[in-house]
Amino acid sequence: ETGVTQTPRHLVMGMTNKKSLKCEQHLGHNAMYWYKQSAKKPLELMFVYSLEERVENNSVPSRFSPECPNSSHLFLHLHTLQPEDSALYLCASSQSSGSGAYNEQFFGPGTRLTVL
Amino acid sequence: AQSVSQHNHHVILSEAASLELGCNYSYGGTVNLFWYVQYPGQHLQLLLKYFSGDPLVKGIKGFEAEFIKSKFSFNLRKPSVQWSDTAEYFCAAEALAGFQKLVFGTGTRLLVSP
C-alpha cells in the first residue's frame, strides 16, 4: 500500500452515534492533517499534527477529536455530530522541512460522511 | 488573514481550447504556491508548485503557472485542453511566516467537451 489511505470511504451516522475516521500514510512523512471539504466552500484545515504533536486546532467544535498515536496514523473521533457536519473529510501528510514550511501535501481519497 | 481567491467557479471548454484559471492570494510576505487537481472520483493530487526561482512553473500533463508577485497572482494555464482534463482545480498558498499552513481557494470546476 502506498500513499495516504483513509477508512472508511463512506460513513452514515446518526447524531447520537460515536464513530472514528482513520488515516494512514506510507510515505515516511512527519506531519499529518485533517481537512473538511464541503460543497462550494474552500477546503477547511481542521487539525495539524507535526511530529505527533498537535500544532493547529482551527476552532473546530469539540465534537471532533483528533488523535495521532504515531507519525503514520491519524484518527478523527466523532460524537454527537450535526447534519451540517456532513462533508468529505480529507487526510493529508507532508514532510516538514524544519524551517517551518510544510511544503507539498499528499492527500488521501477522503471519507464521505453523512450525518442524519 | 491569508486568503486565496479563484474567480472562475465553473469553466466549460471544448477540446483543444486554451485554458487559464485565475488565482490571487492575499498575503504580503513570502509564500509557497500550489495548484492541486481532483479528477472525478479521485483524490486531490499536486499539479505544480512554486517555492522560489523561475516564476514560470511547469507541472504535469502540460500545465504551467506563472507567479506574478506584483499582482499576487498564480494563474494556471494550458495551451490545449483535453477531455481528460475535466476535473476540479484548487489553488493554495502557504505563508512562510508565523504558523505555516496551506490555505485553499474554493476551486474551479472545469468541464472539457469532446
Interface residues (C-beta under 8 A of the other chain):
Chain A: V4 Y33 K40 K41 P42 L43 L45 V48 V55 E56 L90 A92 G100 A101 Y102 N103 E104 Q105 F106 F107 G108 P109 G110
Chain B: V4 H9 N32 F34 Y36 Q42 H43 L44 Q45 L46 K49 F51 F90 A92 E94 L96 F99 Q100 K101 L102 V103 F104 G105 T106 G107
